[in-house]
Amino acid sequence: MNDWQQTIVSVYQVLHVMISIIKSLGKIRKIVPKEYTVTEIRDALQSSELHFGDKINVLGTFSEYLPFVDPKFILKGSEPFPRTSPRTVRIEAIDDIYCGALFPLDQKDAFAKETIPTFYGIDSKMLEYSTGHMLEMKCRITEVPIQYKKLINHSEFFTFEKEENLTIPFGLQILKVEPYGLVDSFKVNTWLLGNLNPAPRFEPKHKRKTCIQCANLFYYMGIDPLGWPPRFGCLSPTLDQSNASSKIKQSSKRFLSMEKKGLPYVAFPKPFELFEVFCPNIDIFDVQQIEHSNDLLIGSVKLNMNSLFQIVGVFPPDLKIPKGIECKVDFQYDQRKKLTAQNFDPKKIPIWTCPHYKPKLARK
């Protein structure tokens, strides 16, 4: 073989080897799964890059406290008053399946809309991890299990639009999990809902329409610090255009700002059949914050709620207060560790009364 022929053969062999290497690298890239973030999965489903049943690797921050539980599940069809922050809730397993929430990596609270529900069994390694853990997981894209479909409020970040006017909520079935890190702070909202029986009721002495007779009326009061006395609020979604007085409009806006400022409060929608005690922005890694919020919640139903209605002059004279009011808790933020079974220290909670309060005397 001539030298020039040998040279051509050598070059050909080198090119062949290089092409083979490039092809093999392409195959390797296809074999190694891409790591997805919470915000990428829905778009990948919509573009057909991903499909139901696909196994994917996901990085994210895990929370046992869910921000997407439908209020109708908690309140049996009624939503009590405006909210600027979700009612985060940790629930028990349903039919041996737990539900968690996965947020983008480094998320430090359970309030973001960018979240996807995760599902795992009672024998899963996921039980070793808790809220605030950053995890690397192998998951299967799945429809929301039937036992959770009515419980979960749909969100654009975990709703697949199959066709016009037909959407399917999806989640991630966790197959494998490994630790990736831990955030240094993670905030949730602590709260409880309850009812009063028999409930105080308004019995107006005249037929003229007033705010007291309106279905949009509610009462609220800050409890730490104490925002004495209780105030009116209006549930009207178009508050600025409503017929409520300027005083009630201003008071309602003050109520909406309390969650943003992290101020605990008690509120009475449908006054006074229902009540909610709410403590926003509690860092679950801060033991003192958790203990104090629990004292506020437990102390509310075991001490403060009944005493509030025994103070003369706090509420309008049209409110008829029955004797022997029973305070009952219907739902609370942590279904796995019941507050009602715990004690509280009265010395550590503010009492719902003001020593300097003097009720306005009714005009004769």
N, C-alpha and C positions, 0 to 999 in steps of 0.2 A: 504494500500500500504506500502510495506516494505521501510525502510530508504534508502537502496541502489537503489531501483526503483525510489524513489522520487528524489534522487540525480541525476540519469540519466536523468529524465524528466526535471529537472531544468537546467542541462547543455545543453540539447537539445534546450530548449526554449531560453537560452542565445545565443547559436550559431545561431538559426533561426533569432533572432532580429538583431544580428551583420551582418549576410548575407543580410538581408533586407536593413539595413542602407548602406552597401557597394554598393548594387545595385542602391539604390536611389541616392547616390552620383554620380555614373556613369551616371545616367539619367540627373542629374543637369549639369554635365560637358558638356553633349551633347546639352542641352538647351541653355546654356550661350555661345554665339558666341565667337570664338577666335578673338583677335585683330591682324590684319595683318599690316605689314609695306609695303612701296612701293616696296621694293626689293624682297618681298616674294610672291607677288600675281602671277606673271608670272610662277614661278616654281610650285606653287600650281595648276595652270591651267594645266600645262604640265603633272603633276603627277596624274591628275584627282581628286585631293583633293577638288578642286573648279571647278565650271562649270559656263558657261554663264547663267545669270539670278539669280545666288546666291546672297543673301544679306549678307554683311560682315561688320564688324567694322574695320575702318582704322584710324591710327594716322599718321599725317604728317604736313609738313609746306606748306602753300598755297601760290601760286603766280598768280596774274592776268596776268603777263607777261610770255608769252609762249616761250620756247626755241626750239620748234620743228616745227615751221611753215616752210613749204617747200619753199626754195628761188624761185622756179619756179612760185609759187603763187604771189610772190611780183614782180618778174622781168619778168614775162611773157615768161618763157622758157629759160632764160639765167642767169647764175651765174657769177657775175662780176669778182671777184678776190679771192685769197686764204683767208681763215679765220681760226683763231685759237679759236674764241669764237662765240657762237650763236648770231644771231640777235634777241634779245628778243623783243616781240611785244605784246601789249595789244590791243585786237580787240573788235569790237562791237559784240553784239549778232546777230546770223544768224538764221532767222526764229524763233525768241524768245528763242533761246537756247544760253547760254553763255558757253565759254570754258575756263577752268583754268588749272593750272598745280599743281600737288601735288608732293612734294619732301619728302625725309626722314626727320624725326623730327630733329629740330635744324639747318636745312640747312640755310645758310646765303647768298646765291646768286642763280640766276636763270640759272646757267651755267652747272649744273651737268647733266649727261646722265641718272642718276637714277631718272626718273620721269614718271608719268602717267597722261594722260589728264583726267580732270573731267568735267562733264557737268551738268548744272542746268538751270532752267527756270527763266524768268524775274520776277516771283513772289516768288522766292526762298529766304529763310532766308540767303543763302550764300551771298546775296548782302549787308548784314550788315558787312561782313568781307572783308579785303583787304590783299594785299601782305604782307607777313611776319607773318601772324597769324598762330599759331600752332593750329590745329583743331582735334577734335574727331568726326568722321563722320560715319553714317550708309549709306552704298552705295550698289548699285546693279551693278554687273559686266555686261557690255554691249558692243556690237560692237560700233565702232566709228560711230556717226550719219552720214547719207549719205551726208549732207551738209558740213561736215568737212573732208570727206575722201580725197579729193584732196588737201586740205589745209595743212593737217598734214603730216609731214615727218615721216615715220615709224622708230621706235626705238626698239632695242632688249628687252627693259624693258616693252613695252606695245604691243608686237607682239606675238600672239599665233600661234604656228606651228601646223596646223591641220593635215597636211600630207606633204610629200616631195614636195617642190616647191609650197606649198600653205600656205600662212600665213595670219592671220586675225588680224588687229590692234584692240585693245580693250581699253576701258576706264571705268570710274566709274561714274554712275549716282548718284548724291547726293540726298539722301532721307531725312536725318536729320543731323544736325550739332550742335556741342556745342564747345565753346571756351576751349582751353587747355593751351594756353600760347601765348607769343609774343617774337620773336627774337629781339635783340637790334640793328641789322643791317641787311640790305638786299640789295644786289647789282644787278643792271641790266645794260644793254648797251643802251645808248640813241643814236639815229641816224636818219638820213633821207636820202632818195634817190631822185634824180631828173634828169632832162635832160636839155641840152642847145640847143636852137633852134633860128637861124641856128647854127650848131656846128662848131667850128674850126676844120679844116682838114689838114692832112699832104699831101702835093703835092711835092714829091721828084723830083728834077731836073735831076736825073740820074736813070738808070734802075738797078744799082747794088743793090743786096739785102742787107739791113741793118736792125737793130733792129726797126728803125722808121717805116718800112714797114711791120713789123711782127704783126700778130693778137694777139700775147701774150704780146704786149707792154702795159704798163699802167703808169700813172703818180701819184705821191702822194706827200704830204707835211704835216708835223706836224703843227698844228695851235695853240697849247697851251702847251709848248712854241712854238714859230714860228720856223719851221725847214726850213729856207730859204736857197736856192731857191727850187722850186719843183724838184723832182728827178724822174728818170726812174725806172721802175720795170719790172720784167718778170713774166708772168703767168705760165710758163712751169712747169708742175708737177715734172719733173726730171731736176730741175734747174742746179744741179752740172754737168749733162751730156749734157746740152744744149750748143748751139753755142754762147750764149750771152757772152759779154765781162766780164772780171773779175770785172770791175767796176759796171756793172749792177747786177751781181750775188751778190756782196757785198751789194749793195743798196737794192735789193729785200729781203735779209735776215734781213736787218735793218727794213724794213717795217713790216715783220712778227713779229718782236719783240715788235712793238709799242703797240699792244693790250695787251700783257703780262705785259708791264710796265705801262699801264693805260694812254697812251699818246693820246690825241685827234688828228685826222688827217682828211684831205680831200683827196680822191682818185678819179682818173678818169679812169675807165676801158673803153675799146674801145675809146681811147681818141679822141675827148672829148665829145662824144654824151651823156654819162651818168656820174653822179658823186655821191659819197656818202660822207657825213660828219658823222664821227663816234666818239663817246665819250665813252670809255670803263670804266667799273667798277664804276658806279655811285651809291652811296648809297641813296636809295629813302627816307630814314629816315633823311637824312641830307639836310635841306632846302637850304643851301647855295650851296651845290654841284648840286642839281637839277636846281636851278635858273641859276647857271653859265653855266651848260651844255646847257640849253635852250637858253641862250644868244648866246653861240657859234653856235648853230644850226640855230637859226633865223637870227643872224647877218651874217652868211655865205651866205644865199640866198638873203637877203635884202640889203646887203652892200658889202661884200667882193668878191663875185663870179665875178661880172662884172668888178670890179676894177682890179682884178688879170690879166685879159687879156688886160688891157690898159697899162701895164708896159712894156716898150720897153726892149728887150734883155733877157726876162725871158725864153722864149721858143725858140727852134731851128728855124732858118730862113725858113725852109721848112713848118712850120705851118702857114697856111693862116687863119687869124682871121677876120671874117665878122663883119660888123657894126650892131649895134642894136641887140645884143644877148639877148634873153629872157631866164630867169632862172625860171624853173618850178619844183615844188615839186611833185613827183609821189606817194611817200609812206613815212610814218614816224613811229617811234616806238610806239607811243600812238595814236591809232585810235579813242579814246574816248575824247581826249582833244587836239584839233588840234593846233599845234605850229604856223601854218601860220596865225591864227587869233589873235596871240598875238604880243605884241610889245617887243622891247629890248632896252637896254641902251648902246649906242655905246661906252660910257666911260668905260664900264666893259668888253669889249672884245678886244683881240689883233687884230690889223689891219694886213691884209695879205700883208705887204710890209716891206722891210728892208731899213732904211735910209742910210745904209752904202754900199748897194749893187751897184756894178759897173759891168755892163754887159761886157763880153769879146767881143772886136771888131773883126769882121770877117776879115780874112786875105785877102788882095787884090791879 
